[in-house]
Amino acid sequence: MKIIHSNQVVPAETSERIAALLKTIAEDQLREWVERISVPRHFGAEPKQNRATADWLCTVFESLGLRVERQGRFANIIARPDDAFKKVILVGAHYDSVPGCPGADDNGSAVAAMLGCAAACSLWRPVLPVVFVAFNCEEDGLQGSRDFVERHLPDAGYEVVCAHILEMVGFASSEPGSQRAPTGLPIQISNTGDFLGLLANGHSASSMDFVLRHAAAYVPGLPVTGLNVKLGLENFFPVLSRSDHAPFWARQIPAVMWTDTSEFRNPNYHRRTDTADTLNYEFLRQVTRLLTASIVRQAETVSSSVKSSIFDLQS
């Protein structure tokens, strides 16, 4: 396993157009989305609110000009552009919570970041090959994302070049001792919980490096720490497979997990105290800006590679 920090990498080349786009991401809007979703919404225990959350997500995605569908028996919400693409970048976050928990950080913060990225991408032209997925039933054995990967993707008509999975990205603290290392991992990290964590395996290491370089370029004030898990070691540490990136890894699809490290930082994890007022919205805005810059750049790279392939075939 290898730890890489954003302040140790060569920054990516910046774009004035992307920098301008990032300014459209507002802290107040992210807070509004988190407050809206922060009610208990477990698939089985609170089915009415779970369905209402899905309805709300469909409305927001549709307002951004995206085509929306509910997928599978767990009602994953898929939002994608009208344009057809053979290769896409995927941004995902689960929208359910554990029973009785408002789930502001877990996983309202991630849903807000995904919506912020979707809103920014909707302003970009030409249209980007990006698919947004709100997974259900993450809290019940990753059932929603497993169903998406195993049942939907084989016949989806597009290939996922990389999935960026958001899992709790809104809690941060500048207090020493506010951060612990994940249980059982042979790594050393800062004991101050002010950084964004990234997790990648062998198939997604290059995508994680891509994000780290864009962090250094576009959000230099946001510490980002990446963990590159090599040689299939993710199979021996269950703590590395606790979110919706795991089904993608199981099918050898590149996936990077973004996180504030959940219970290893946030004392409100899976409790009734996981409320909207406990989050750090400047931190969430910086994460959303990094997500957007990375997604736009990576999606442009995918578009360029597809166009080049078509040109080669026609030559």
Legacy VTK file of the C-alpha trace (Angstrom):
# vtk DataFile Version 3.0
C-alpha trace
ASCII
DATASET POLYDATA
POINTS 315 float
0.000 0.000 0.000
1.232 3.448 -0.870
0.161 6.816 0.521
0.367 9.808 -1.843
-0.379 13.413 -0.866
-1.557 16.120 -3.250
1.261 18.417 -2.139
3.791 15.851 -3.351
2.662 15.654 -6.979
3.216 17.857 -10.013
0.067 19.965 -10.501
-1.991 19.467 -13.645
-2.097 22.228 -16.213
-4.920 24.609 -15.342
-7.659 25.925 -17.604
-9.229 29.367 -17.214
-12.503 27.947 -18.476
-12.570 25.250 -15.790
-11.515 27.763 -13.119
-14.483 29.924 -14.116
-16.799 26.903 -13.980
-15.688 26.075 -10.445
-16.782 29.528 -9.278
-20.396 28.546 -10.026
-20.290 25.976 -7.192
-21.791 27.705 -4.166
-21.609 26.711 -0.514
-25.213 27.827 0.099
-26.545 25.522 -2.609
-24.638 22.531 -1.226
-25.999 23.277 2.249
-29.545 23.514 0.879
-29.252 20.109 -0.758
-27.806 18.516 2.388
-30.590 20.000 4.524
-33.209 18.733 2.075
-31.996 15.144 2.103
-31.196 14.897 5.833
-34.098 12.789 7.072
-34.107 9.065 7.899
-34.579 7.306 4.541
-33.693 3.647 4.880
-35.045 1.444 2.091
-36.898 -0.925 4.423
-37.421 1.021 7.647
-38.478 4.343 6.054
-39.774 3.370 2.599
-41.964 6.448 2.132
-39.099 8.851 2.735
-36.743 6.689 0.695
-39.124 6.975 -2.273
-39.597 10.697 -1.677
-35.821 11.175 -1.769
-35.645 9.288 -5.059
-38.430 11.472 -6.462
-36.597 14.614 -5.384
-33.359 13.445 -6.986
-35.158 12.766 -10.256
-36.580 16.286 -10.187
-33.185 17.890 -9.571
-31.432 15.877 -12.270
-34.219 16.604 -14.763
-33.951 20.329 -13.985
-30.329 20.096 -15.142
-31.409 18.768 -18.527
-30.437 15.157 -17.862
-32.376 12.070 -18.920
-33.408 10.180 -15.798
-34.426 6.566 -15.216
-34.995 4.366 -12.186
-33.004 1.201 -12.488
-33.621 -2.166 -10.904
-35.661 -3.330 -7.946
-33.722 -1.065 -5.583
-34.562 2.094 -7.564
-31.116 3.365 -8.405
-31.437 6.769 -10.089
-29.454 7.100 -13.334
-29.046 10.548 -14.898
-27.269 10.974 -18.203
-27.145 13.373 -21.138
-29.342 12.874 -24.189
-26.256 12.376 -26.340
-25.200 8.753 -26.738
-21.658 7.874 -25.682
-19.862 4.554 -25.939
-17.460 5.389 -23.097
-18.355 7.386 -19.998
-17.106 8.613 -16.658
-19.446 7.696 -13.813
-20.080 9.699 -10.631
-21.960 7.804 -7.930
-23.223 8.285 -4.381
-25.765 6.352 -2.337
-28.884 8.191 -1.208
-30.207 5.875 1.503
-29.378 6.093 5.210
-29.351 3.650 8.111
-32.667 3.438 10.015
-33.458 6.412 12.225
-30.460 8.418 11.039
-30.716 11.772 9.181
-27.571 10.811 7.267
-26.320 14.330 6.558
-22.742 13.207 6.051
-23.661 9.583 5.326
-24.488 10.189 2.582
-26.167 13.548 2.093
-22.841 15.322 1.712
-21.867 13.005 -1.141
-25.228 13.408 -2.871
-24.818 17.194 -2.646
-21.321 16.986 -4.158
-22.649 14.804 -6.965
-25.477 17.258 -7.674
-23.034 20.167 -7.581
-20.848 18.410 -10.120
-23.867 17.591 -12.294
-25.022 21.203 -12.207
-21.587 22.456 -13.238
-21.233 19.836 -15.984
-24.629 20.870 -17.373
-23.098 24.293 -18.165
-20.220 22.794 -20.165
-20.214 22.544 -23.932
-19.838 20.302 -25.764
-21.850 17.854 -23.690
-19.645 15.637 -21.546
-19.803 11.806 -21.441
-20.678 11.670 -17.743
-23.318 9.485 -16.086
-24.523 10.241 -12.555
-25.937 7.429 -10.417
-27.615 7.703 -7.019
-27.459 4.213 -5.554
-29.996 2.842 -3.086
-29.468 0.174 -0.417
-25.782 0.817 0.136
-26.550 0.357 3.820
-27.918 -3.115 3.058
-24.889 -4.863 1.649
-24.319 -2.559 -1.346
-27.363 -4.122 -3.007
-28.128 -1.175 -5.264
-24.651 -0.787 -6.718
-24.251 -4.559 -7.068
-27.470 -4.692 -9.061
-26.336 -1.768 -11.218
-22.963 -3.330 -12.018
-24.171 -6.901 -12.476
-27.533 -6.377 -14.178
-27.527 -2.946 -15.790
-23.995 -2.328 -17.037
-23.666 -5.403 -19.284
-26.488 -4.088 -21.506
-26.175 -0.372 -20.818
-24.666 0.415 -24.198
-21.673 2.204 -22.732
-18.430 1.323 -21.018
-17.484 2.906 -17.690
-13.908 4.120 -18.086
-13.761 5.115 -14.428
-16.290 5.369 -11.601
-15.839 8.045 -8.942
-17.754 6.925 -5.854
-18.478 9.484 -3.137
-18.840 8.192 0.423
-19.182 10.860 3.141
-17.312 13.996 2.045
-18.600 16.746 4.342
-17.077 16.365 7.803
-13.726 17.982 8.582
-11.871 19.207 11.655
-8.650 21.134 12.161
-8.250 19.760 15.701
-5.234 17.499 16.331
-6.434 14.044 17.302
-9.635 14.339 15.246
-8.491 11.629 12.804
-7.763 7.939 13.278
-6.343 5.465 10.798
-8.804 2.849 9.498
-8.777 -0.246 11.660
-6.267 -2.908 10.674
-4.564 -1.037 7.836
-0.744 -0.928 7.934
-0.602 2.793 7.111
0.187 6.064 8.838
-1.933 9.170 8.178
-2.335 12.596 9.723
-4.148 12.719 13.068
-5.927 15.903 11.953
-9.145 15.300 10.060
-8.931 18.114 7.548
-8.112 16.127 4.404
-10.049 14.345 1.692
-9.213 10.669 1.341
-9.020 8.828 -1.978
-8.888 5.057 -2.358
-7.750 3.213 -5.476
-6.614 -0.270 -6.440
-4.411 -1.443 -9.260
-7.037 -0.783 -11.935
-7.754 2.754 -10.751
-4.348 4.013 -9.559
-3.841 6.193 -12.632
-7.244 7.848 -12.119
-6.397 8.577 -8.496
-3.093 10.149 -9.571
-5.093 12.226 -12.064
-7.311 13.535 -9.247
-4.329 14.289 -7.001
-2.712 16.355 -9.753
-5.924 18.313 -10.246
-6.191 18.854 -6.503
-2.744 20.430 -6.535
-3.771 22.622 -9.464
-7.316 23.737 -8.624
-7.758 23.402 -4.835
-4.243 23.722 -3.381
-5.721 24.631 0.003
-7.480 21.268 0.285
-5.203 18.500 1.588
-5.873 15.297 -0.336
-4.423 11.939 0.683
-4.568 8.982 -1.675
-4.172 5.326 -0.747
-3.057 3.107 -3.619
-3.762 -0.537 -2.796
-1.551 -2.802 -4.876
-1.273 -6.491 -5.730
-4.903 -7.282 -4.932
-4.471 -6.505 -1.229
-7.967 -5.014 -1.165
-9.212 -8.605 -0.995
-7.536 -9.096 2.397
-8.740 -5.918 4.150
-12.563 -5.765 4.378
-12.450 -2.132 5.510
-11.384 -1.215 1.957
-14.576 -2.594 0.385
-17.318 -1.017 2.476
-18.815 1.297 -0.149
-20.228 1.272 -3.666
-16.834 1.165 -5.367
-16.513 -2.496 -4.327
-18.867 -3.967 -6.985
-16.913 -2.063 -9.658
-13.636 -3.424 -8.322
-15.122 -6.933 -8.332
-15.710 -6.600 -12.095
-12.282 -5.005 -12.636
-13.816 -1.656 -13.555
-11.599 1.255 -12.462
-13.161 3.029 -9.479
-11.890 5.653 -7.042
-13.610 6.133 -3.692
-13.734 9.675 -2.226
-14.266 9.983 1.534
-13.790 11.955 4.739
-13.019 8.491 6.251
-16.440 8.126 7.973
-16.270 6.847 11.568
-12.521 7.273 11.700
-13.227 11.022 11.839
-16.929 11.716 12.182
-18.262 10.914 15.691
-21.835 11.108 14.363
-21.452 8.146 12.013
-24.680 6.090 11.903
-26.184 8.131 14.755
-29.163 10.450 15.069
-26.655 13.266 15.500
-25.511 13.025 11.856
-27.302 16.283 11.058
-26.739 19.037 8.512
-25.439 21.541 11.071
-22.427 19.328 11.886
-20.824 19.568 8.446
-18.087 21.825 7.117
-19.527 23.369 3.968
-16.347 25.096 2.860
-14.680 21.675 2.908
-17.625 20.219 0.954
-17.399 23.035 -1.593
-13.696 22.395 -2.118
-14.345 18.680 -2.576
-17.094 19.457 -5.098
-14.794 21.806 -6.995
-12.092 19.144 -7.154
-14.642 16.562 -8.278
-15.894 18.861 -11.021
-12.441 19.799 -12.316
-11.386 16.151 -12.370
-14.576 14.920 -14.032
-14.552 17.602 -16.732
-10.913 16.944 -17.580
-11.234 13.162 -17.520
-14.447 13.256 -19.569
-12.780 15.497 -22.150
-9.955 12.980 -22.375
-12.468 10.185 -22.971
-14.228 12.207 -25.680
-10.942 12.974 -27.395
-9.834 9.339 -27.375
-13.137 8.185 -28.877
-12.994 10.831 -31.598
-9.402 9.844 -32.390
-10.426 6.194 -32.700
-13.247 7.087 -35.087
-10.866 9.206 -37.167
-8.338 6.367 -37.328
-11.052 3.991 -38.582
-12.095 6.446 -41.287
-8.540 7.131 -42.464
LINES 1 316
315 0 1 2 3 4 5 6 7 8 9 10 11 12 13 14 15 16 17 18 19 20 21 22 23 24 25 26 27 28 29 30 31 32 33 34 35 36 37 38 39 40 41 42 43 44 45 46 47 48 49 50 51 52 53 54 55 56 57 58 59 60 61 62 63 64 65 66 67 68 69 70 71 72 73 74 75 76 77 78 79 80 81 82 83 84 85 86 87 88 89 90 91 92 93 94 95 96 97 98 99 100 101 102 103 104 105 106 107 108 109 110 111 112 113 114 115 116 117 118 119 120 121 122 123 124 125 126 127 128 129 130 131 132 133 134 135 136 137 138 139 140 141 142 143 144 145 146 147 148 149 150 151 152 153 154 155 156 157 158 159 160 161 162 163 164 165 166 167 168 169 170 171 172 173 174 175 176 177 178 179 180 181 182 183 184 185 186 187 188 189 190 191 192 193 194 195 196 197 198 199 200 201 202 203 204 205 206 207 208 209 210 211 212 213 214 215 216 217 218 219 220 221 222 223 224 225 226 227 228 229 230 231 232 233 234 235 236 237 238 239 240 241 242 243 244 245 246 247 248 249 250 251 252 253 254 255 256 257 258 259 260 261 262 263 264 265 266 267 268 269 270 271 272 273 274 275 276 277 278 279 280 281 282 283 284 285 286 287 288 289 290 291 292 293 294 295 296 297 298 299 300 301 302 303 304 305 306 307 308 309 310 311 312 313 314
